[in-house]
Amino acid sequence: MTSPQSPTQAKEVSTADISSGIKKHIDDERKKSNDKKFHVNYRGKDLGLDLVKVHGDRLSTLGGGKYFACVDMKATDGTIYDIDFFMAGQPGSMKVTETSVHKVNARPLYNWKEEGGVWKRVRVS
């Protein structure tokens, strides 16, 4: 006989939780903007972007209840920005805590390295 999970136990965050949290965040931000685009500041410029794809294969844990996902977004001039979304929270209530431009037209501004099951940002060499 198995006992039901205690409500005080932390639930495991799935890649689906991370993905849906990001999509909800992008959608909420788009609804607030006049042009219905997601806005990111990059090198002093305000970029209005449209969602292309959430990379399901790039949803990862950063440790300490923090998570990360990679999202492709497209500017009106056709430039593709790979945006990293950092999140925290429980399944069903994931919140984006930070966004960062990771790549511009597939050229990385920084890289990721796994150390002991936790991913860390590293300089491009």
C-alpha positions in Angstrom: 0.0 0.0 0.0 1.3 3.4 -0.9 0.6 6.5 1.1 -0.5 9.7 -0.6 2.2 12.3 -1.1 2.4 14.9 1.7 1.2 18.3 0.5 4.3 19.8 2.2 6.7 17.8 -0.1 8.1 19.8 -3.0 6.8 18.5 -6.3 9.3 17.7 -9.1 9.2 20.4 -11.8 8.8 19.0 -15.2 10.0 20.3 -18.6 6.3 20.8 -19.4 6.0 23.1 -16.3 9.0 25.2 -17.4 7.7 25.4 -21.0 4.2 26.4 -20.0 5.5 29.0 -17.5 7.6 30.6 -20.2 4.8 30.6 -22.8 2.4 32.2 -20.2 5.0 34.8 -19.3 5.6 35.7 -23.0 1.8 35.8 -23.6 1.2 38.0 -20.5 3.9 40.5 -21.6 2.7 40.6 -25.2 -0.8 41.5 -24.0 0.6 44.5 -22.0 2.6 45.9 -24.9 1.1 48.3 -27.5 2.5 46.4 -30.5 1.6 42.9 -29.0 5.2 41.8 -29.1 7.5 40.6 -26.3 10.1 43.2 -25.4 13.7 42.7 -24.4 16.4 45.2 -23.9 19.6 44.3 -25.7 22.6 46.6 -25.8 20.4 49.7 -25.1 17.8 48.8 -27.7 14.2 47.8 -27.0 13.5 44.8 -29.2 9.9 43.8 -30.0 10.0 40.1 -30.6 7.6 37.3 -31.7 7.9 33.7 -30.3 9.3 31.2 -32.8 10.0 28.2 -30.6 10.6 27.1 -27.0 13.4 24.6 -27.1 12.0 21.5 -25.2 15.4 19.9 -25.3 17.0 22.8 -23.5 14.9 23.0 -20.4 17.3 22.5 -17.5 17.8 22.9 -13.7 20.2 25.4 -12.4 19.9 24.1 -8.8 18.4 25.8 -5.8 14.9 25.7 -7.2 15.9 27.7 -10.3 15.4 26.6 -13.9 16.3 27.7 -17.4 15.0 27.4 -20.9 16.1 28.6 -24.3 13.6 30.3 -26.6 13.9 31.5 -30.2 12.3 34.8 -31.0 12.2 36.9 -34.2 12.5 40.6 -34.6 10.6 42.5 -37.3 13.9 42.9 -39.3 14.2 39.1 -39.4 17.0 38.8 -36.8 16.6 35.6 -34.7 17.4 36.1 -31.0 17.9 33.1 -28.7 16.6 34.3 -25.4 17.4 32.5 -22.1 14.6 32.6 -19.6 15.5 31.9 -15.9 12.6 30.8 -13.7 11.7 29.8 -10.2 8.7 28.3 -8.5 6.5 25.3 -8.1 4.7 23.4 -10.9 1.8 25.4 -12.1 3.2 28.7 -10.8 6.6 29.1 -12.5 7.7 32.7 -12.6 10.3 34.2 -14.9 13.0 35.9 -12.8 15.4 37.0 -15.6 15.8 37.1 -19.4 19.1 37.3 -21.2 20.0 37.4 -24.9 22.1 34.3 -25.5 22.6 34.3 -29.2 22.0 36.6 -32.1 21.5 34.8 -35.5 22.9 31.6 -33.9 26.1 33.4 -32.7 26.5 32.8 -28.9 27.3 35.7 -26.5 28.0 33.1 -23.8 27.9 29.4 -23.4 26.7 26.8 -20.9 28.7 24.1 -19.1 27.3 21.3 -16.9 29.1 20.8 -13.6 27.8 18.1 -11.3 24.3 18.1 -12.9 23.9 21.9 -12.6 24.4 24.2 -15.6 26.5 27.3 -15.3 27.1 30.2 -17.7 30.6 30.5 -19.1 32.4 33.0 -21.3 32.6 32.4 -25.1 36.2 31.4 -25.7 
